[in-house]
Each structure stands twice: as structure tokens, then as C-alpha cells.
Amino acid sequence: MATRTKTWADFKRWCEGRKLKALPAHPWTIAAYLRWVERCKDANDVRDILGVIVHEHMLKSARVPSRHPTVQRTLDLIERRAETRGLRSNLFEDDVFEADPNGPQGKAKKQPAKPPQMPKRRVLATQPRLKVRRPAP
């Protein structure tokens, strides 16, 4: 776990990048940050990060954001997801989408990607189209 100052600086930088206030932070902001951090940290680290954010709020303001129901539900969700992480499996095997269903069963060879085609430029006409407006006899 990183030091308190680095963790707080990371939170402030994340908030500034999204034009959100780091202090006092809205409970939704803290919940969103915890979900964002969850991708690369485990549940204990997320709880420690919340502790750093709460500590800074206690030093500089009266509100304690960890007591808000949104933050509590998010933390519970992260902990439940961490408990079941090993029980979840991939929906598909990695090579299912690479295999050619009409080809021979075996490893599919990857084709080199073609560069994207640029659409042809449409040239505007210099004169408008003439349309017949009279009814046919």
C-alpha cells in the first residue's frame, strides 16, 4: 500500500481529471473512485484507500464520507465481488472467437489486419439538379 500522501494525491488527481471536488468530496465521487481503484487493487487496499480519504476529510472538514449509504453499499459490493472472484469463470474460452466455424477444427491462423479504407470524397455539384414538377399528361 502506498503512503497516505501518495494515495491522497492520486485521489486528488483523479478528481481533477474528472472536474470533481476532492475536498469535501461527494459520496458518489468517493464511491466511483473506489470502483475505479477496484480494478487493480484488492478489497483490503480499497478499504485502506477509503481510510486515507476519510482521514483527510476529518482533518479538514466536519463531514465523514464513509458513513454515507452510497459509500457503504459500494464497499460491501467490492468485498462481495472479492469473495467470489475465484468462483467466477469466463463466459467463453479465449480461442472460441478466433476459430473459423467452416474451416478445419484446430488452431485458427490470425490474418493480418487490413488498414481501414478511407471513404471516397463526395464532390458537390456546381448546379442544382433539375426536377420536373409538371404532372405527366
C-alpha positions as CSV (number, residue, x, y, z in Angstrom):
1,M,0.0,0.0,0.0
2,A,1.3,3.4,-0.9
3,T,1.9,6.1,1.6
4,R,-1.0,8.3,2.7
5,T,0.2,11.3,0.8
6,K,0.6,9.4,-2.4
7,T,-2.8,7.9,-2.0
8,W,-4.4,11.2,-1.3
9,A,-2.5,12.8,-4.3
10,D,-3.8,10.0,-6.5
11,F,-7.4,10.7,-5.4
12,K,-7.0,14.4,-5.9
13,R,-5.5,13.9,-9.4
14,W,-8.4,11.5,-10.3
15,C,-10.9,14.1,-9.1
16,E,-9.2,16.9,-11.0
17,G,-9.2,14.9,-14.2
18,R,-12.9,14.5,-14.0
19,K,-13.6,18.1,-12.7
20,L,-14.9,16.9,-9.3
21,K,-14.2,18.3,-5.9
22,A,-11.7,16.2,-3.8
23,L,-12.4,18.1,-0.6
24,P,-15.2,17.9,0.6
25,A,-15.9,15.0,-1.8
26,H,-19.4,14.0,-2.6
27,P,-20.2,10.4,-1.5
28,W,-20.9,9.5,-5.2
29,T,-17.4,10.7,-6.1
30,I,-15.8,8.5,-3.4
31,A,-17.9,5.5,-4.5
32,A,-16.9,6.0,-8.1
33,Y,-13.2,6.3,-7.2
34,L,-13.4,3.1,-5.1
35,R,-14.9,1.2,-8.0
36,W,-12.2,2.6,-10.3
37,V,-9.5,1.6,-7.9
38,E,-11.1,-1.9,-7.5
39,R,-9.9,-2.9,-11.0
40,C,-6.2,-3.1,-9.9
41,K,-6.4,-3.4,-6.1
42,D,-7.9,-6.0,-3.7
43,A,-10.7,-5.3,-1.2
44,N,-8.3,-4.6,1.7
45,D,-6.4,-2.0,-0.3
46,V,-9.7,-0.4,-1.3
47,R,-10.6,-0.2,2.4
48,D,-7.2,1.4,3.2
49,I,-7.7,3.9,0.4
50,L,-11.1,4.9,1.9
51,G,-9.4,5.3,5.3
52,V,-6.9,7.8,3.8
53,I,-9.7,9.8,2.2
54,V,-11.7,9.7,5.5
55,H,-8.6,10.8,7.4
56,E,-8.1,13.9,5.1
57,H,-11.8,14.8,5.4
58,M,-11.6,14.6,9.2
59,L,-8.6,16.8,9.3
60,K,-10.1,19.5,7.0
61,S,-13.8,19.3,7.3
62,A,-16.6,18.0,9.6
63,R,-18.3,15.6,7.3
64,V,-17.1,11.9,7.3
65,P,-18.0,10.5,3.9
66,S,-17.5,6.8,4.8
67,R,-20.8,6.9,6.8
68,H,-22.9,7.6,3.7
69,P,-25.1,4.7,2.5
70,T,-23.7,5.0,-1.1
71,V,-20.2,4.6,0.1
72,Q,-21.1,1.7,2.4
73,R,-23.0,-0.1,-0.3
74,T,-20.1,0.3,-2.7
75,L,-17.7,-1.0,-0.2
76,D,-19.9,-4.0,0.5
77,L,-20.2,-4.7,-3.2
78,I,-16.4,-4.6,-3.6
79,E,-16.0,-7.0,-0.7
80,R,-18.6,-9.4,-2.1
81,R,-17.0,-9.3,-5.5
82,A,-13.6,-10.1,-4.0
83,E,-15.0,-13.1,-2.1
84,T,-16.4,-14.6,-5.3
85,R,-13.6,-13.7,-7.6
86,G,-12.2,-17.2,-7.7
87,L,-15.7,-18.7,-8.2
88,R,-16.4,-16.8,-11.4
89,S,-15.3,-18.2,-14.8
90,N,-15.0,-16.8,-18.2
91,L,-18.2,-16.9,-20.3
92,F,-16.3,-18.2,-23.3
93,E,-12.9,-19.7,-23.8
94,D,-10.3,-17.3,-25.3
95,D,-10.0,-19.1,-28.7
96,V,-13.7,-19.6,-29.4
97,F,-14.0,-16.3,-31.4
98,E,-10.8,-16.9,-33.3
99,A,-11.8,-20.3,-34.8
100,D,-13.4,-20.5,-38.2
101,P,-16.7,-22.5,-37.9
102,N,-16.5,-23.6,-41.6
103,G,-12.8,-24.4,-41.5
104,P,-10.9,-27.4,-40.1
105,Q,-11.1,-27.9,-36.4
106,G,-7.8,-26.8,-34.9
107,K,-6.0,-23.6,-34.2
108,A,-7.1,-20.7,-36.4
109,K,-4.4,-18.7,-38.0
110,K,-4.7,-15.0,-37.5
111,Q,-4.9,-12.9,-40.6
112,P,-3.1,-9.6,-40.6
113,A,-5.4,-6.7,-40.1
114,K,-6.3,-4.7,-43.2
115,P,-5.9,-0.9,-42.9
116,P,-9.2,0.9,-42.8
117,Q,-10.5,2.1,-46.2
118,M,-11.0,5.8,-46.5
119,P,-14.4,6.7,-47.9
120,K,-14.4,8.4,-51.3
121,R,-14.9,12.2,-51.1
122,R,-18.1,13.4,-52.4
123,V,-17.8,16.2,-54.8
124,L,-20.6,18.8,-54.6
125,A,-22.3,19.7,-57.9
126,T,-21.9,23.2,-59.2
127,Q,-25.5,23.4,-60.4
128,P,-28.7,22.1,-58.7
129,R,-30.5,19.1,-60.2
130,L,-33.4,19.9,-62.4
131,K,-36.7,18.3,-61.4
132,V,-39.8,18.0,-63.4
133,R,-42.7,19.5,-61.4
134,R,-45.4,19.2,-64.1
135,P,-47.7,16.2,-63.9
136,A,-47.4,13.7,-66.6
137,P,-50.1,14.0,-69.4
